[in-house]
Every structure is written in structure tokens, then in C-alpha cells.
Amino acid sequence: MEIFNQDSGKTEAVKEEKSPRSFFPRRDMNDLLPLWEKLVFFFADFLGLNIISIFVSLLVIAFGRFSIETAGSDPLANSLVNFFSYLIIFVIYMLMIFLIKRKTYKPLFKGFADKKIYLYALGGLLAIFAVEQLLGLLYQKTVPFYSSNENQTTIVKMMQSYPALVFFPTVLFAPFVEELAYRVGLVDTIGHKDKNTWLGIILASIIFGLIHTSLTSITDYLTISASSEASAAAIESAYQTMVNEFLNLPIYLIDGFIMAFVYVKSGKIAASITLHVSNNLLSFIILLAQSLSATSGNSTSLLNMWVHFL
């Protein structure tokens, strides 16, 4: 295996040895990449994607004949922004991988030839499914107005209207980018040493959960509830939106934890990428089949509770 020597600044070939005291094996990307590159992976998605989406939104509004007021709620405008933003960030990541001298893509893509990663991915997928089923049933029994959060609802609306535009960023681009950003970029930065691995998993899972949660629902509720002109219905709607965001947060936190665990336990980023792609592909197929069927709206809402795009 090749590892990056922080002192010499060079990549060195070393004999891979398993530590008998370590619960986790060596991770290919953790050993290969220097700290600055891991941070680039993280911030390119965490901050870069938001910046890119702003510019793409302006272009979509300018050339797509959408108004500023309606673009945010228009499924086509959202689909175009989502598609091109993730396409751009995906291309950036691919350039980063293929242009660096240490040939990062070799261990990354060779990992997909290891049959064991598919067992890890399958185990992770079953764990995610179980978590979403259990929490979905619990919320259904205890919270009458429980539904999907803003992230999930937006994707589902886009998928039902423009599935082809949603498929590539949701099923292919986002899983690849987010695994490199949050598992390699964050888990491996914080947990570079074995003693900090669990801390890296936990903190990366928290941040991963938060990026899939709309925290503005809190300020929206406080603003509306404080307004003397707001109706009781508007206040109740804002309250339910805020509560739904926080009810869905544990699902994303646990799902992020499972994907991080699959990565560090398998030692290969290919395992968590496969898990992420499989989850989103399964969610896409289920919801697309549901939208094309003649089932009632209530059935669709119920199904949406139990599948989440990550």
C-alpha cells in the first residue's frame, strides 16, 4: 500500500500490516491522502456546492425564463439547478482525483473489485432500512402530522416531474461526492489516528445529518408565531414543518453513522459509495414506481416516510 508521509511530503510504499489492537483496518484513502487534500474534498462539497448552486440558479433564472419569486418552488428550475450543480462538483472531484500525481483513483476504483465491499454495503443497506422502518412506524404512531422533511419532499417533487434530471445527481453524483467529502474528507481528517476514529465517525455523522436538515424552519416558525398578523393555521403549519425537520434529523444522523461505519470497518471508500448509491437507487425506484401507479396520495405520503434520499 502507498501512504503519504507528512514529514517528507512524499508517497511511500509500505507493507500493509493489520494491528491486533485496532478494531478498524487501515483505510485506503486515509493512508494515501495528506490532510490538506482531505480538507479540500470536504470544503469543496460543504461550501463549494452552495456557491456553485447560487451561480447555477442565477443562470437558470436568466436563461430559463423563471422569475426570482417562483424559481425556488418550480420543480423544473429546482431540477435544473440540482442537476448542473452536482454535475459541476462531480467533474471537479474527478479532476482532483485524476490529476494528482499519486494516482488516487487506483485504490479508490480498485476497491470495487473486492467482493467483500458488497457484503458491507448490503449489511449497511439492511441496517438503514431497519432504522427508517422502525422510526417511521414510531413517528406514525406518536405524531399524527409526521411527514418527510424539506430535503426529501423537494427531491420527491422533482423526481415525480423530471425523473431523468434527478436520477444522475441523486443516484450517481451526490453519493460519490458526499462519500469523499464526509467519509474521507471529514472522518479521515478527524479520525486520522486510530484513537480518534470513533470521534471522526460521530462528528461526521452529525454534520451529515445537519446538511440534510432545514434549520431555517426554526427561524421561520419563530418569525411567524411572533407576527400579530399570522393566522392560527399558518402558525400551526410552521410548527409542524419545524417538528418534522427535527423528527427526520435522527434518521439522517443514524444513516450517516452507518455509512461512516461501513467505510472505516471495510477500509475501502468503495464500500460506502456502493451503499450510498444502492440506498438512493432503491429509493428512486420505489418512489418512481409509486408515482407511476394509480395509488392514492395517502399511500404515497406513507411510503415517503420509509425511504430517504441521502
C-alpha positions in Angstrom: 0.0 0.0 0.0 1.1 3.6 -0.6 0.8 6.1 2.2 1.5 9.8 2.3 4.5 10.7 4.6 3.5 14.0 6.2 7.2 14.8 7.1 8.8 14.2 3.8 5.8 15.2 1.7 6.2 12.1 -0.5 4.2 9.0 -1.1 5.9 5.9 0.1 5.2 2.2 -0.4 4.8 0.3 2.8 3.9 -3.2 3.7 0.3 -3.4 4.9 0.0 -4.8 8.4 -3.0 -5.4 10.5 -2.8 -4.1 14.0 -4.1 -6.7 16.5 -5.2 -3.9 18.9 -7.2 -1.9 16.3 -10.9 -2.6 15.8 -10.7 -1.0 12.3 -8.4 -2.0 9.5 -6.3 0.5 7.6 -8.3 2.7 5.3 -7.0 3.1 1.7 -7.8 6.8 1.4 -6.8 7.7 4.9 -3.3 6.4 4.4 -3.0 7.8 0.9 -4.1 11.4 1.2 -2.4 14.3 3.1 -4.5 16.4 5.4 -4.9 19.3 3.1 -6.4 17.1 0.3 -8.9 15.6 2.7 -10.0 19.1 3.7 -10.3 20.1 0.1 -12.6 17.2 -0.5 -14.8 18.3 2.4 -14.9 22.0 1.8 -15.4 21.6 -2.0 -18.8 20.0 -1.2 -19.7 21.7 2.1 -19.1 25.2 0.8 -18.3 24.8 -2.9 -21.6 23.2 -3.7 -23.6 26.0 -2.2 -21.6 28.6 -4.1 -21.9 26.7 -7.3 -25.7 26.3 -6.8 -26.0 30.1 -6.4 -24.4 30.8 -9.7 -26.3 28.0 -11.4 -29.5 29.4 -10.0 -28.8 32.8 -11.5 -28.1 31.2 -14.9 -31.2 29.2 -14.8 -33.3 32.2 -13.9 -31.6 34.3 -16.6 -31.8 31.8 -19.4 -34.7 29.7 -18.3 -37.3 32.4 -18.1 -38.1 31.8 -14.5 -38.8 34.6 -12.1 -36.8 35.1 -8.9 -40.0 34.8 -6.9 -41.2 31.5 -8.4 -37.9 29.7 -9.3 -37.4 28.4 -5.8 -40.7 26.5 -5.9 -40.7 25.5 -9.5 -39.8 21.7 -10.0 -38.1 22.3 -13.3 -36.0 25.1 -12.0 -35.0 23.1 -9.0 -34.3 20.0 -11.1 -32.0 22.0 -13.4 -30.1 23.7 -10.6 -29.7 20.4 -8.8 -28.5 18.6 -11.9 -26.0 21.1 -13.1 -24.7 21.9 -9.6 -23.9 18.3 -8.9 -22.6 17.7 -12.4 -20.1 20.6 -11.9 -19.0 19.4 -8.4 -18.7 15.8 -9.7 -16.4 16.9 -12.5 -14.3 18.9 -10.1 -13.9 15.9 -7.9 -13.0 13.7 -10.8 -10.4 16.2 -12.0 -8.9 16.3 -8.4 -8.6 12.6 -8.4 -7.2 12.0 -11.9 -4.8 15.0 -11.9 -2.9 14.4 -8.7 0.4 12.5 -9.0 -0.2 9.8 -6.5 -2.9 8.2 -8.7 -5.6 8.4 -6.0 -8.1 6.8 -8.3 -6.2 3.4 -8.3 -7.1 2.3 -4.8 -10.4 4.1 -5.0 -11.7 2.3 -8.1 -9.8 -1.0 -7.4 -11.9 -1.2 -4.3 -14.9 -2.1 -6.4 -13.2 -5.3 -7.5 -13.2 -6.5 -3.9 -16.3 -8.8 -3.3 -16.3 -8.1 0.4 -17.3 -4.4 -0.1 -20.6 -5.6 -1.5 -21.3 -7.6 1.7 -20.5 -4.5 3.8 -22.8 -2.4 1.5 -25.6 -4.9 1.8 -25.3 -5.0 5.6 -25.4 -1.2 5.7 -28.4 -1.1 3.4 -30.3 -3.5 5.6 -29.4 -1.5 8.7 -30.6 1.8 7.1 -33.8 0.1 6.0 -34.4 -1.2 9.5 -33.8 2.2 11.1 -36.1 4.0 8.7 -38.8 1.4 9.2 -38.6 1.5 13.0 -38.5 5.3 13.3 -41.2 5.7 10.6 -43.5 3.4 12.5 -42.8 5.1 15.8 -43.4 8.5 14.4 -46.6 7.3 12.6 -48.0 6.1 15.9 -47.0 9.1 18.0 -47.1 12.1 15.7 -50.2 12.4 13.6 -48.8 15.0 11.3 -45.4 13.4 10.7 -44.2 13.5 7.1 -40.9 13.9 5.1 -38.7 16.8 5.7 -37.9 19.6 3.2 -34.9 17.9 1.7 -36.9 14.7 1.0 -40.0 16.5 -0.2 -38.1 18.7 -2.6 -36.3 15.7 -4.2 -39.6 13.7 -4.5 -41.4 16.6 -6.2 -38.5 17.0 -8.7 -38.4 13.2 -9.3 -42.1 12.9 -9.9 -41.9 15.7 -12.5 -38.5 15.2 -14.1 -37.1 11.8 -13.1 -34.3 11.9 -15.7 -32.9 15.1 -14.4 -33.0 13.8 -10.8 -31.6 10.3 -11.4 -28.0 11.3 -12.2 -27.3 13.8 -9.4 -29.2 11.8 -6.8 -28.2 8.3 -7.6 -24.7 8.8 -9.0 -23.1 12.2 -8.5 -24.2 13.0 -4.9 -23.2 9.6 -3.4 -19.8 9.8 -5.0 -19.1 13.4 -3.9 -20.6 13.1 -0.4 -18.7 9.9 0.4 -15.4 11.6 -0.5 -16.4 14.8 1.3 -17.8 13.4 4.6 -16.2 10.0 4.9 -12.8 10.7 3.5 -12.8 14.5 4.0 -14.2 14.5 7.5 -13.9 11.1 9.1 -10.3 10.6 8.0 -9.4 14.2 8.9 -10.7 13.9 12.4 -10.0 10.2 12.8 -6.7 10.0 11.0 -5.3 8.2 14.1 -6.9 5.0 15.3 -7.7 6.6 18.7 -9.8 9.3 17.1 -11.7 7.1 14.6 -14.9 7.0 16.6 -14.8 10.7 17.1 -14.5 11.2 13.4 -17.4 8.9 12.7 -19.7 10.7 15.2 -18.8 14.3 14.2 -19.0 13.5 10.5 -22.4 11.8 11.1 -23.7 14.9 12.9 -22.6 17.3 10.2 -24.0 14.9 7.5 -27.4 14.9 9.3 -27.5 18.6 9.6 -26.8 19.3 5.9 -29.9 17.3 5.2 -32.0 19.3 7.7 -33.5 22.7 7.1 -32.6 24.7 10.2 -34.3 27.7 8.8 -37.6 26.0 9.9 -36.8 27.2 13.4 -36.5 30.9 12.5 -39.5 30.6 10.2 -41.6 29.3 13.0 -40.4 31.9 15.5 -41.0 34.7 12.9 -44.5 33.6 12.0 -45.6 32.8 15.6 -44.4 36.3 16.7 -46.3 38.1 14.0 -49.6 39.5 15.0 -51.0 39.1 11.5 -50.2 35.4 11.3 -53.3 33.1 11.3 -53.5 30.1 13.6 -53.3 27.9 10.6 -50.1 29.5 9.4 -48.5 29.2 12.8 -49.6 25.5 13.1 -48.2 24.8 9.6 -44.8 26.4 10.5 -44.8 24.4 13.8 -45.4 21.1 12.0 -42.7 21.9 9.5 -40.2 22.6 12.2 -41.1 19.5 14.2 -40.9 17.3 11.0 -37.4 18.6 10.4 -36.3 17.5 13.8 -38.1 14.2 13.7 -36.3 13.4 10.4 -32.9 14.5 11.8 -32.2 11.3 13.8 -32.8 9.2 10.6 -30.1 11.2 8.7 -27.8 11.1 11.7 -28.0 7.3 12.0 -27.8 6.7 8.3 -24.7 8.9 8.2 -23.3 6.9 11.1 -23.9 3.6 9.3 -22.2 4.8 6.1 -19.2 6.0 8.0 -19.0 2.8 10.0 -19.2 0.8 6.7 -16.3 2.8 5.4 -14.0 2.5 8.4 -14.8 -1.1 9.0 -14.3 -2.2 5.4 -11.3 0.1 5.0 -12.4 1.0 1.5 -14.4 4.0 0.4 -15.8 1.9 -2.4 -18.0 0.1 0.2 -19.7 3.3 1.5 -20.1 4.6 -2.1 -21.8 1.4 -3.1 -24.1 1.6 0.0 -24.9 5.2 -0.7 -25.7 4.6 -4.4 -27.7 1.5 -3.5 -29.9 3.3 -1.0 -30.6 6.2 -3.3 -31.2 3.9 -6.3 -33.7 1.8 -4.2 -35.4 5.0 -3.0 -35.6 6.3 -6.6 -37.1 3.1 -7.9 -39.7 2.7 -5.2 -40.9 6.3 -5.4 -40.8 6.4 -9.2 -42.9 3.2 -9.3 -45.3 4.7 -6.7 -45.7 7.9 -8.7 -46.4 6.0 -11.8 -49.0 3.8 -10.2 -52.7 4.5 -9.5 -52.4 4.5 -5.7 -53.8 7.2 -3.6 -52.0 10.2 -2.3 -52.1 8.9 1.3 -50.2 5.8 0.2 -47.6 7.9 -1.4 -47.1 10.0 1.7 -46.8 6.9 3.9 -44.3 5.4 1.6 -42.2 8.6 1.6 -41.8 8.2 5.3 -39.8 5.0 4.9 -37.4 5.8 2.1 -34.9 8.6 2.3 -32.5 10.0 -0.3 -29.1 10.6 1.4 
